[in-house]
Amino acid sequence: MDAMKEHAGYARTKNTLKLLKIILDHGIIKSNEICKILNVTERQILKYVKDLRECGINVKSKTGANGGYYIDDWECP
């Protein structure tokens, strides 16, 4: 694996784990707030959320003024 791909995979994993901690710390948080914290795009946030869901972490989202991402019934898979 070349260094660029290895770095990109590392950054994605690191940000996915950071996202998990952010959601756990905040309870519910909007994607634009996550983007500012991680310095990434909303599209990247969707990828990180997908990664967490594929690992069995129950990341949910709700719309509206009080909406955002949250984890329902946290339990480490």
C-alpha positions as CSV (number, residue, x, y, z in Angstrom):
1,M,0.0,0.0,0.0
2,D,1.5,3.3,-0.9
3,A,2.0,6.0,1.7
4,M,-0.8,8.3,0.4
5,K,-3.5,5.6,0.7
6,E,-2.2,4.5,4.1
7,H,-2.4,8.1,5.4
8,A,-5.9,8.5,4.0
9,G,-7.0,5.3,5.7
10,Y,-5.4,6.4,9.0
11,A,-7.1,9.8,8.8
12,R,-10.5,8.3,8.1
13,T,-10.2,5.8,11.0
14,K,-8.9,8.5,13.3
15,N,-11.8,10.9,12.4
16,T,-14.4,8.1,12.7
17,L,-13.2,7.4,16.2
18,K,-13.2,11.1,17.0
19,L,-16.7,11.3,15.8
20,L,-17.7,8.5,18.1
21,K,-16.3,10.4,21.1
22,I,-17.8,13.7,20.0
23,I,-21.3,12.1,19.8
24,L,-20.9,10.4,23.1
25,D,-19.7,13.6,24.8
26,H,-22.4,15.8,23.3
27,G,-25.4,13.5,23.4
28,I,-26.8,15.1,20.2
29,I,-24.8,17.2,17.8
30,K,-25.5,18.8,14.4
31,S,-23.4,17.8,11.5
32,N,-22.2,21.4,10.8
33,E,-20.8,21.5,14.4
34,I,-19.0,18.2,13.8
35,C,-17.6,19.6,10.5
36,K,-16.1,22.5,12.5
37,I,-14.6,20.3,15.2
38,L,-13.1,17.8,12.7
39,N,-12.4,20.3,9.9
40,V,-14.1,18.1,7.3
41,T,-17.1,18.3,5.0
42,E,-20.6,17.0,5.7
43,R,-20.1,14.4,3.0
44,Q,-17.1,13.0,5.0
45,I,-19.3,13.0,8.2
46,L,-21.8,10.7,6.3
47,K,-18.9,8.3,5.6
48,Y,-17.8,8.3,9.2
49,V,-21.4,7.7,10.4
50,K,-21.6,4.8,7.9
51,D,-18.4,3.3,9.2
52,L,-19.7,3.4,12.8
53,R,-23.0,1.8,11.8
54,E,-21.1,-0.9,9.9
55,C,-19.3,-1.6,13.2
56,G,-22.6,-2.1,15.0
57,I,-22.8,1.3,16.7
58,N,-26.3,2.6,16.7
59,V,-25.8,6.1,15.3
60,K,-29.1,7.8,14.6
61,S,-30.1,11.2,13.4
62,K,-33.1,13.4,13.7
63,T,-34.1,16.5,11.8
64,G,-35.3,19.9,13.1
65,A,-34.1,22.6,15.3
66,N,-33.1,20.2,18.1
67,G,-31.9,17.5,15.7
68,G,-28.5,16.1,15.0
69,Y,-26.6,12.8,15.4
70,Y,-26.8,10.8,18.5
71,I,-26.2,7.3,19.7
72,D,-29.2,5.4,21.0
73,D,-28.5,2.7,23.7
74,W,-24.7,2.9,23.7
75,E,-23.1,-0.4,24.0
76,C,-19.7,-1.3,22.6
77,P,-20.2,-4.0,20.0
